[in-house]
Amino acid sequence: MYSILPALVASVFLGYGLYVVCTQGFTRIGVSFSALCITSAFWQGTWAVLFQVHTPGLAMFLIKFGYLLILFLPTSLYHFLTEVSDRPGERHLVYLSYGIASILAVFLLGSDLFVAGFYEYFWGYYPKAGLLHPIHVLQTVVVVNRGLYITFLQQRHAPPNKRVRLRLCIAGILTYFFAAVDYLCNYGFEFYPPGVLFIAVSLGIFTVAIVKYGLFNPMAIAASVAHEMRTPLLSIRNQAQGISKYIPTLLHSYELAVANHLCESSLPPFAVSYLATIGKTLTHEVDRTSAVLDMMLASIRMDQIDKASFARHAIGHCLTEAIDRYTYDREEREHIVVSVTEEFRFYGSDTLLILVFFNLLKNALYAIKVAGKGEIHISTARGKSVNRLYFRDTGTGIAGDALPNIFDGFFTTKESGGTGVGLTFCHRVMSSFGGRILCDSVAGQYTTFTLEFPVVKNTSGEMPAESELRRTEKDTAIPPPPGV
């Protein structure tokens, strides 16, 4: 009877953890939450079996096996809150906590210093705390409180919808933390451990955060925001075109009125120039914002993309169209040098690749603007199994500690105006083509993105075979042309 509830909770947690991984993929938040679920499942599942055994030897084996996972439970809680709060700077502390748990695991398996036998309570066997057990209790208090603290700080400045998710996470972890009352049983207090009830309630809170508020689906939130922005942007663009059409007539009439002394010259010269170009400026900014929204929405839909629509396209044509269609600020076009000396074809979507080029242009021009210097050099090179396009700018470069994360969702190195969506989109597009995108950068000197495309034979319109795609990993890298 005493095993029914922990067995039920264990099965629910295990199923939930596996479900999150299968449906959400191996994202940082999803993996950390799944680790929490699976660890909790084995904890409760082991205790459910332990309460049914009557052999001391088997009981001791189950106790050590169960505690081997419990040791990592506080850190998995901390790890989950670190990812939910988007605090990558905390990860070294998370790894340190995992290290402490690993050391305690060695003492657990090799001695009686962590678990010093067991108690025989009315519901069955239960582990008896050893000399090192208080270290684990202290670790639990420290890391969980640290996780709750950083989550609390994050929710204070978060947007409303994200604030609700973070507060639900805080409530879920606080409820889960009350399960620590079970530690009293490790020190001789005989009462049926009620922690399983707190764990069950906390799972319900997390379910609300996941299902109702999209805890693991920030792209869905981005999609709703993007769709909401499309209508007002279209309205602004229409109004801007109207301004561009009628402002010249109004300014000409004003100049005639001033010239014929019908009114005084009340507008300074810079205001006249400003009004003459305001329509084009607004249209330009709306077009640039719309391009960002297109990339965001295309990235969100990548999982449902119909690859049956893929076809062969010329890389030079896509690059030319992207450069011609991109909306530049003053003199930005002059920074771009294109050298497509080796034309090739790729198998994929020309529309998606043009959006990739838009994103790379946007990032490179921003880096040049911030650095106050630099150029963009674009070149191509054909290979035996891989064709490459090199996209290099000599602007700010990317810091070494940020470089491994640039393709992560919502990660940005920009101080303002960055969404963290663009390079994730580029990575997903290139993967859908069977290729990849790589980045090499030195802070203050340059950034080079290398787009690798599997070779597509001119005699076939079929997608390259898997064996051919695998060979791309072995293809010797072709260095960028001199001067690029």
Backbone hydrogen bonds, N-H to C=O, Kabsch-Sander energy under -0.5 kcal/mol:
donor,donor_aa,acceptor,acceptor_aa,energy
4,I,1,M,-1.0
7,A,3,S,-2.0
8,L,4,I,-2.3
9,V,5,L,-2.6
10,A,6,P,-2.4
11,S,7,A,-2.0
12,V,8,L,-2.0
13,F,9,V,-2.6
14,L,10,A,-2.5
15,G,11,S,-2.2
16,Y,12,V,-2.4
17,G,13,F,-2.7
18,L,14,L,-2.2
19,Y,15,G,-2.2
20,V,16,Y,-2.3
21,V,17,G,-1.7
22,C,18,L,-2.3
23,T,19,Y,-2.5
24,Q,20,V,-2.6
25,G,21,V,-1.4
27,T,25,G,-1.5
31,V,27,T,-2.8
32,S,28,R,-2.0
33,F,29,I,-2.5
34,S,30,G,-2.4
35,A,31,V,-2.4
36,L,32,S,-1.8
37,C,33,F,-2.5
38,I,34,S,-3.0
39,T,35,A,-2.4
40,S,36,L,-2.1
41,A,37,C,-2.4
42,F,38,I,-2.2
43,W,39,T,-2.1
44,Q,40,S,-2.5
45,G,41,A,-2.7
46,T,42,F,-2.4
47,W,43,W,-2.0
48,A,44,Q,-2.1
49,V,45,G,-1.6
50,L,46,T,-2.7
51,F,47,W,-2.3
52,Q,49,V,-1.7
53,V,49,V,-0.8
53,V,50,L,-0.8
59,A,55,T,-2.6
60,M,56,P,-2.4
61,F,57,G,-1.8
62,L,58,L,-2.4
63,I,59,A,-2.3
64,K,60,M,-2.2
65,F,61,F,-2.3
66,G,62,L,-2.9
67,Y,63,I,-2.5
68,L,64,K,-1.4
69,L,65,F,-0.8
69,L,66,G,-0.8
70,I,66,G,-1.8
71,L,67,Y,-2.1
72,F,69,L,-1.1
73,L,70,I,-1.4
76,S,72,F,-2.0
77,L,73,L,-1.9
78,Y,74,P,-2.1
79,H,75,T,-3.2
80,F,76,S,-2.2
81,L,77,L,-2.1
82,T,78,Y,-2.2
83,E,79,H,-2.0
84,V,80,F,-2.5
85,S,81,L,-2.2
86,D,83,E,-1.0
87,R,82,T,-2.3
90,E,87,R,-2.1
91,R,88,P,-1.5
93,L,90,E,-0.9
94,V,90,E,-1.8
95,Y,91,R,-2.6
96,L,92,H,-1.7
97,S,93,L,-2.3
98,Y,94,V,-2.3
99,G,95,Y,-2.1
100,I,96,L,-2.2
101,A,97,S,-2.3
102,S,98,Y,-2.0
103,I,99,G,-2.0
104,L,100,I,-2.3
105,A,101,A,-1.9
106,V,102,S,-1.5
107,F,103,I,-1.6
108,L,104,L,-2.3
109,L,105,A,-2.3
110,G,106,V,-2.2
111,S,107,F,-1.3
116,A,114,F,-0.5
116,A,128,K,-2.2
117,G,115,V,-0.7
119,Y,126,Y,-3.3
121,Y,119,Y,-0.7
121,Y,124,G,-2.4
124,G,121,Y,-0.9
125,Y,50,L,-0.6
126,Y,119,Y,-1.8
128,K,117,G,-2.0
129,A,186,N,-2.8
130,G,114,F,-2.9
132,L,113,L,-3.1
133,H,113,L,-0.5
133,H,130,G,-0.8
135,I,132,L,-1.1
136,H,132,L,-1.0
136,H,133,H,-0.6
137,V,133,H,-1.8
138,L,134,P,-2.8
139,Q,135,I,-2.7
140,T,136,H,-2.4
141,V,137,V,-2.1
142,V,138,L,-2.5
143,V,139,Q,-2.7
144,V,140,T,-1.9
145,N,141,V,-1.8
146,R,142,V,-2.1
147,G,143,V,-2.4
148,L,144,V,-2.5
149,Y,145,N,-2.2
150,I,146,R,-2.3
151,T,147,G,-1.8
152,F,148,L,-2.3
153,L,149,Y,-2.3
154,Q,150,I,-2.0
155,Q,151,T,-2.2
156,R,152,F,-1.0
157,H,153,L,-0.6
157,H,154,Q,-1.0
158,A,155,Q,-0.5
163,R,159,P,-2.8
164,V,160,P,-1.8
165,R,161,N,-1.6
166,L,162,K,-2.6
167,R,163,R,-2.3
168,L,164,V,-2.2
169,C,165,R,-2.1
170,I,166,L,-2.4
171,A,167,R,-2.5
172,G,168,L,-2.7
173,I,169,C,-2.7
174,L,170,I,-2.6
175,T,171,A,-2.2
176,Y,172,G,-2.3
177,F,173,I,-2.8
178,F,174,L,-1.1
178,F,175,T,-0.6
179,A,176,Y,-2.0
180,A,177,F,-2.1
181,V,178,F,-1.7
182,D,179,A,-2.0
183,Y,180,A,-2.1
184,L,181,V,-1.6
185,C,182,D,-1.3
186,N,182,D,-0.6
186,N,183,Y,-1.1
187,Y,184,L,-1.4
188,G,185,C,-1.1
189,F,184,L,-1.8
190,E,188,G,-0.7
191,F,189,F,-1.1
196,V,193,P,-0.6
197,L,194,P,-1.6
198,F,194,P,-1.0
199,I,195,G,-2.2
200,A,196,V,-2.0
201,V,197,L,-2.1
202,S,198,F,-2.4
203,L,199,I,-1.9
204,G,200,A,-1.5
205,I,201,V,-1.8
206,F,202,S,-2.3
207,T,203,L,-2.1
208,V,204,G,-1.7
209,A,205,I,-2.0
210,I,206,F,-2.4
211,V,207,T,-3.1
212,K,208,V,-1.7
213,Y,208,V,-1.2
214,G,210,I,-0.7
215,L,209,A,-1.3
217,N,214,G,-1.4
220,A,217,N,-0.9
221,I,217,N,-1.1
222,A,218,P,-2.3
223,A,219,M,-2.3
224,S,220,A,-2.1
225,V,221,I,-2.2
226,A,222,A,-2.6
227,H,223,A,-2.6
228,E,224,S,-2.1
229,M,225,V,-1.7
230,R,226,A,-1.1
231,T,227,H,-0.7
233,L,229,M,-2.0
234,L,230,R,-2.3
235,S,231,T,-2.1
236,I,232,P,-2.6
237,R,233,L,-2.5
238,N,234,L,-2.2
239,Q,235,S,-2.3
240,A,236,I,-2.6
241,Q,237,R,-2.3
242,G,238,N,-1.9
243,I,239,Q,-2.3
244,S,240,A,-2.5
245,K,241,Q,-1.6
246,Y,242,G,-2.1
247,I,243,I,-2.8
250,L,246,Y,-1.9
251,L,247,I,-3.0
252,H,248,P,-2.4
253,S,249,T,-2.3
254,Y,250,L,-2.3
255,E,251,L,-2.5
256,L,252,H,-2.3
257,A,253,S,-2.4
258,V,254,Y,-2.4
259,A,255,E,-2.5
260,N,256,L,-1.9
261,H,258,V,-1.5
262,L,257,A,-3.1
263,C,257,A,-0.9
266,S,264,E,-1.5
271,A,268,P,-0.7
272,V,268,P,-1.5
273,S,269,P,-2.1
274,Y,270,F,-2.4
275,L,271,A,-2.7
276,A,272,V,-1.9
277,T,273,S,-1.2
277,T,274,Y,-0.5
278,I,274,Y,-1.0
281,T,277,T,-2.3
282,L,278,I,-2.5
283,T,279,G,-2.2
284,H,280,K,-2.5
285,E,281,T,-2.3
286,V,282,L,-2.4
287,D,283,T,-2.5
288,R,284,H,-2.1
289,T,285,E,-2.4
290,S,286,V,-2.6
291,A,287,D,-1.8
292,V,288,R,-1.6
293,L,289,T,-2.2
294,D,290,S,-2.6
295,M,291,A,-2.1
296,M,292,V,-2.3
297,L,293,L,-3.0
298,A,294,D,-2.6
299,S,295,M,-2.3
300,I,296,M,-2.0
301,R,297,L,-1.8
302,M,299,S,-1.0
303,D,300,I,-0.5
304,Q,301,R,-1.4
305,I,302,M,-1.3
307,K,305,I,-1.0
309,S,306,D,-1.6
310,F,307,K,-1.5
311,A,348,G,-2.5
313,H,346,F,-2.4
315,I,344,F,-2.6
318,C,314,A,-1.8
319,L,315,I,-2.4
320,T,316,G,-2.5
321,E,317,H,-2.4
322,A,318,C,-2.3
323,I,319,L,-2.4
324,D,320,T,-2.4
325,R,321,E,-2.3
326,Y,322,A,-1.7
328,Y,326,Y,-0.8
332,E,329,D,-1.6
334,E,331,E,-0.6
335,H,332,E,-1.9
336,I,333,R,-1.5
337,V,335,H,-0.5
337,V,376,I,-3.3
339,S,378,I,-3.2
341,T,339,S,-1.4
343,E,341,T,-0.6
346,F,313,H,-2.4
348,G,311,A,-2.7
348,G,346,F,-0.6
350,D,348,G,-0.5
353,L,349,S,-1.9
354,I,350,D,-2.3
355,L,351,T,-1.8
356,V,352,L,-1.8
357,F,353,L,-2.4
358,F,354,I,-2.3
359,N,355,L,-2.1
360,L,356,V,-2.3
361,L,357,F,-2.7
362,K,358,F,-2.6
363,N,359,N,-2.5
364,A,360,L,-2.4
365,L,361,L,-2.8
366,Y,362,K,-1.8
367,A,363,N,-2.3
368,I,364,A,-2.3
369,K,365,L,-2.1
370,V,366,Y,-2.5
371,A,367,A,-2.3
372,G,368,I,-1.7
373,K,368,I,-1.0
376,I,335,H,-3.4
377,H,392,R,-3.2
378,I,337,V,-2.8
379,S,390,Y,-2.0
380,T,339,S,-1.0
381,A,388,R,-2.3
387,N,453,F,-3.0
388,R,381,A,-3.1
389,L,451,L,-2.1
390,Y,379,S,-2.9
391,F,389,L,-0.5
391,F,449,F,-2.8
392,R,377,H,-2.7
392,R,390,Y,-0.5
393,D,447,T,-2.5
394,T,375,E,-1.9
402,A,399,A,-0.9
403,L,399,A,-1.4
405,N,402,A,-1.7
406,I,403,L,-1.1
408,D,405,N,-2.1
410,F,420,G,-2.6
411,F,408,D,-1.6
411,F,420,G,-0.8
425,F,421,V,-2.3
426,C,422,G,-2.2
427,H,423,L,-2.3
428,R,424,T,-2.1
429,V,425,F,-2.5
430,M,426,C,-2.5
431,S,427,H,-1.9
432,S,428,R,-2.1
433,F,429,V,-1.3
434,G,431,S,-1.5
435,G,430,M,-2.6
436,R,452,E,-1.4
438,L,450,T,-2.4
440,D,448,T,-2.5
442,V,446,Y,-2.1
444,G,396,T,-4.6
445,Q,442,V,-2.5
446,Y,442,V,-1.5
447,T,393,D,-2.3
448,T,440,D,-3.5
449,F,391,F,-2.9
450,T,438,L,-2.4
450,T,448,T,-0.5
451,L,389,L,-2.8
451,L,449,F,-0.6
452,E,436,R,-3.0
452,E,450,T,-0.6
453,F,387,N,-3.2
455,V,385,S,-1.9
456,V,345,R,-0.6
457,K,455,V,-0.5
460,S,457,K,-1.6
469,L,465,A,-2.2
470,R,466,E,-2.3
471,R,467,S,-1.2
472,T,468,E,-0.6
472,T,469,L,-1.1
473,E,470,R,-1.2
474,K,471,R,-1.0
475,D,471,R,-0.8
475,D,472,T,-0.5
484,V,481,P,-1.9
